[in-house]
Amino acid sequence: MDLSDLVNRTYGPYRWRVCVEKVSDFVEATGDDSERWRAAAPPGFISAALFVVAPDLLGRLTGRSVIHG
């Protein structure tokens, strides 16, 4: 597979339940102040959802390098 084969490809839909426990785990793992995030999730929390999508996407890139910034 050439990387150009991934252009306009879609993945999903994926189901990912957001709950207080997941937000708490994320806040603890990042070392943030848990009192600060009682009413909302930190903006970076959405990055946790990438772990749901990543196996499907990266599985198609076997033997390829992934660069992001």
ZIHU-V557068 format. One record per pair of residues at least 12 apart in sequence whose C-alpha atoms are under 10 Angstrom apart, sorted by the first residue. I is the first residue (numbers start at 0). J is the second residue. Records with the same first field share a line. If there is no record, write none. Layout:
# ZIHU-V557068
I = J + J
This chain:
# ZIHU-V557068
0 = 59 + 60 + 61 + 62 + 63
1 = 59 + 60 + 63
2 = 59 + 60 + 63 + 64
4 = 59
5 = 56 + 59 + 60
8 = 56
9 = 56
10 = 52 + 55 + 56
11 = 51 + 52 + 55
12 = 52
13 = 48 + 51 + 52
14 = 48 + 51 + 52
15 = 47 + 48 + 51 + 52
16 = 48
17 = 40 + 44 + 45 + 48
18 = 40
19 = 37 + 38 + 39 + 40
21 = 40 + 44 + 47
22 = 36 + 37 + 39 + 40 + 41 + 44 + 45 + 47
23 = 36 + 37 + 40
25 = 40 + 41 + 43 + 44 + 46 + 47
26 = 40 + 41 + 43 + 44
29 = 43 + 44
